[in-house]
């Protein structure tokens, strides 16, 4: 118990260090606060003028998908931050300190929850401005926000492991785009999955990004009246399917990331 307590305290100290970087690196603040506004406005007014949702508003359909996509992209901060620390030799300095070996990785993922929370607040306010509304009560809405943050936190462990593998920040940025773009676009984030060609539709239905988006829409009350029930099990049980993926990602990649951190060396 004492070891866990020390590891938690060390992790919180590292998380504070990462959050303080916002003051010292204003570009992070721009990424956290400005990019979500651009995403919401761009997709709401570009796609919103060309796509119709039967019985509902496309902007209300869209916002949950934007939430999911932006938070997943935000998880790349975890990998990029660790890759940067590795490249600069900061990881080796951390390892010379009397602190828990898991604290650095835990602190990095924990601090990015704060980044994602700020992003979610900004996107929510922007969404309300462009016409998005919550129709299912504040309690369910908070559950929806919590599920989005939890999924993004789990995904940040994947990116933490990748960040400790790659040689530079540039590599993880390029690699994450190649993976995250298909994952977020071949989903029900921007168009209903039933509108996709059969191979893409099947992938989208079992894509965890579709599940967390569907779960958020249901909890926010953004499913248009008269919408047909999904036929795929993940979209029929989106909350459960999302939680299954959360457990899988953390159970696999948290130990892998900690183990990789113990073995990693500065990359110059």
TAUR-V175329 format. One record per residue. N is the residue number from 1. RES is the residue in three letters. PHI is phi in whole degrees, 0 to 359 (none if undefined). PSI is psi in whole degrees, 0 to 359 (none if undefined). D_CENTER is the distance of its C-alpha to the mean C-alpha in whole Angstrom. Layout:
n=[N:N]
res=[RES:RES]
phi=[PHI:PHI]
psi=[PSI:PSI]
d_center=[D_CENTER:D_CENTER]
This chain:
n=[1:2:3:4:5:6:7:8:9:10:11:12:13:14:15:16:17:18:19:20:21:22:23:24:25:26:27:28:29:30:31:32:33:34:35:36:37:38:39:40:41:42:43:44:45:46:47:48:49:50:51:52:53:54:55:56:57:58:59:60:61:62:63:64:65:66:67:68:69:70:71:72:73:74:75:76:77:78:79:80:81:82:83:84:85:86:87:88:89:90:91:92:93:94:95:96:97:98:99:100:101:102:103:104:105:106:107:108:109:110:111:112:113:114:115:116:117:118:119:120:121:122:123:124:125:126:127:128:129:130:131:132:133:134:135:136:137:138:139:140:141:142:143:144:145:146:147:148:149:150:151:152:153:154:155:156:157:158:159:160:161:162:163:164:165:166:167:168:169:170:171:172:173:174:175:176:177:178:179:180:181:182:183:184:185:186:187:188:189:190:191:192:193:194:195:196:197:198:199:200:201:202:203:204:205:206:207:208:209:210:211:212:213:214:215:216:217:218:219:220:221:222:223:224:225:226:227:228:229:230:231:232:233:234:235:236:237:238:239:240:241:242:243:244:245:246:247:248:249:250:251:252:253:254:255:256:257:258:259:260:261:262:263:264:265:266:267:268]
res=[UNK:UNK:UNK:UNK:UNK:UNK:UNK:UNK:UNK:UNK:UNK:UNK:UNK:UNK:UNK:UNK:UNK:UNK:UNK:UNK:UNK:UNK:UNK:UNK:UNK:UNK:UNK:UNK:UNK:UNK:UNK:UNK:UNK:UNK:UNK:UNK:UNK:UNK:UNK:UNK:UNK:UNK:UNK:UNK:UNK:UNK:UNK:UNK:UNK:UNK:UNK:UNK:UNK:UNK:UNK:UNK:UNK:UNK:UNK:UNK:UNK:UNK:UNK:UNK:UNK:UNK:UNK:UNK:UNK:UNK:UNK:UNK:UNK:UNK:UNK:UNK:UNK:UNK:UNK:UNK:UNK:UNK:UNK:UNK:UNK:UNK:UNK:UNK:UNK:UNK:UNK:UNK:UNK:UNK:UNK:UNK:UNK:UNK:UNK:UNK:UNK:UNK:UNK:UNK:UNK:UNK:UNK:UNK:UNK:UNK:UNK:UNK:UNK:UNK:UNK:UNK:UNK:UNK:UNK:UNK:UNK:UNK:UNK:UNK:UNK:UNK:UNK:UNK:UNK:UNK:UNK:UNK:UNK:UNK:UNK:UNK:UNK:UNK:UNK:UNK:UNK:UNK:UNK:UNK:UNK:UNK:UNK:UNK:UNK:UNK:UNK:UNK:UNK:UNK:UNK:UNK:UNK:UNK:UNK:UNK:UNK:UNK:UNK:UNK:UNK:UNK:UNK:UNK:UNK:UNK:UNK:UNK:UNK:UNK:UNK:UNK:UNK:UNK:UNK:UNK:UNK:UNK:UNK:UNK:UNK:UNK:UNK:UNK:UNK:UNK:UNK:UNK:UNK:UNK:UNK:UNK:UNK:UNK:UNK:UNK:UNK:UNK:UNK:UNK:UNK:UNK:UNK:UNK:UNK:UNK:UNK:UNK:UNK:UNK:UNK:UNK:UNK:UNK:UNK:UNK:UNK:UNK:UNK:UNK:UNK:UNK:UNK:UNK:UNK:UNK:UNK:UNK:UNK:UNK:UNK:UNK:UNK:UNK:UNK:UNK:UNK:UNK:UNK:UNK:UNK:UNK:UNK:UNK:UNK:UNK:UNK:UNK:UNK:UNK:UNK:UNK:UNK:UNK:UNK:UNK:UNK:UNK:UNK:UNK:UNK:UNK:UNK:UNK]
phi=[none:297:297:298:298:295:298:294:297:296:297:295:297:293:299:299:299:290:290:299:300:301:293:272:236:300:300:295:297:298:297:288:258:275:304:300:297:297:301:297:295:298:289:294:267:277:289:298:270:235:237:249:247:300:80:208:261:296:295:289:295:288:301:298:295:296:305:298:298:293:292:293:298:297:294:293:301:298:296:295:296:291:298:294:296:295:296:272:82:293:301:296:293:300:290:279:271:282:220:298:292:271:295:296:289:298:296:294:292:292:295:286:296:294:302:294:296:299:300:295:297:297:295:297:297:293:299:297:293:274:118:285:222:261:242:239:91:295:300:294:297:297:297:297:297:297:294:298:294:295:296:296:297:298:293:295:291:298:292:297:297:296:298:276:265:277:278:200:296:300:295:291:296:292:293:294:297:295:267:285:300:298:296:269:267:271:201:265:294:244:222:301:298:292:278:274:303:309:300:290:296:297:299:297:295:260:288:298:295:297:294:292:293:297:298:296:299:294:289:279:77:256:274:299:301:84:294:292:293:298:262:272:303:301:276:282:231:293:293:298:297:297:295:300:293:300:297:298:296:290:296:272:271:295:297:297:294:295:296:295:299:296:263:290:231:303:252:239]
psi=[319:320:317:319:315:318:319:315:318:320:320:322:318:321:318:319:319:324:322:333:338:319:326:336:88:336:328:317:320:315:319:322:323:316:316:323:317:317:311:312:318:307:325:319:335:301:326:336:354:352:133:141:118:123:4:184:132:326:323:323:323:319:319:322:320:317:308:312:314:320:324:317:324:333:341:341:327:307:318:320:317:320:321:317:323:314:325:357:8:326:319:325:319:320:340:350:153:76:163:141:334:352:321:314:318:317:323:313:325:319:329:343:322:316:314:325:317:316:316:321:314:316:323:313:319:320:319:326:321:0:1:142:156:127:4:21:152:322:311:324:318:323:320:314:318:321:319:315:322:317:318:322:316:319:332:334:325:312:330:316:316:320:331:351:322:160:345:168:322:320:315:327:315:318:320:323:318:332:314:325:308:322:324:336:329:69:186:23:317:336:152:137:332:346:352:155:154:309:318:326:316:316:315:320:328:2:126:335:323:320:314:327:315:319:317:317:318:317:328:347:34:17:119:145:140:0:133:148:140:150:341:140:317:324:343:333:61:325:312:315:320:316:324:315:324:313:317:312:316:318:326:310:338:310:321:319:317:318:318:322:319:329:346:154:155:141:120:none]
d_center=[30:31:29:26:27:27:24:22:24:24:20:20:23:20:17:20:21:17:17:21:20:19:23:24:21:21:19:16:17:17:14:12:15:17:14:12:16:17:15:16:19:19:18:20:23:23:22:23:27:27:25:27:25:29:29:26:25:22:20:20:19:16:14:12:11:11:8:6:7:7:3:3:6:6:5:8:10:10:12:14:15:17:18:20:21:22:24:26:27:25:24:28:29:26:28:31:30:31:28:26:25:21:21:19:16:16:16:14:11:12:13:9:9:12:10:7:10:12:10:10:14:15:13:15:18:18:18:21:23:22:23:20:22:21:24:23:24:22:21:20:17:16:16:13:12:12:10:7:7:8:6:3:6:8:6:7:10:11:10:13:15:15:15:18:20:20:23:21:18:19:19:16:15:17:16:12:13:16:13:10:13:15:12:11:14:16:15:16:13:16:19:21:20:24:25:24:26:27:25:22:22:22:19:17:19:18:14:12:10:13:13:10:11:15:15:13:16:19:18:18:21:20:22:25:28:30:27:28:26:24:26:23:23:19:19:22:20:16:16:18:16:12:14:16:13:11:15:15:12:13:17:17:15:16:19:19:17:20:23:22:22:25:27:25:27:27:27:29]
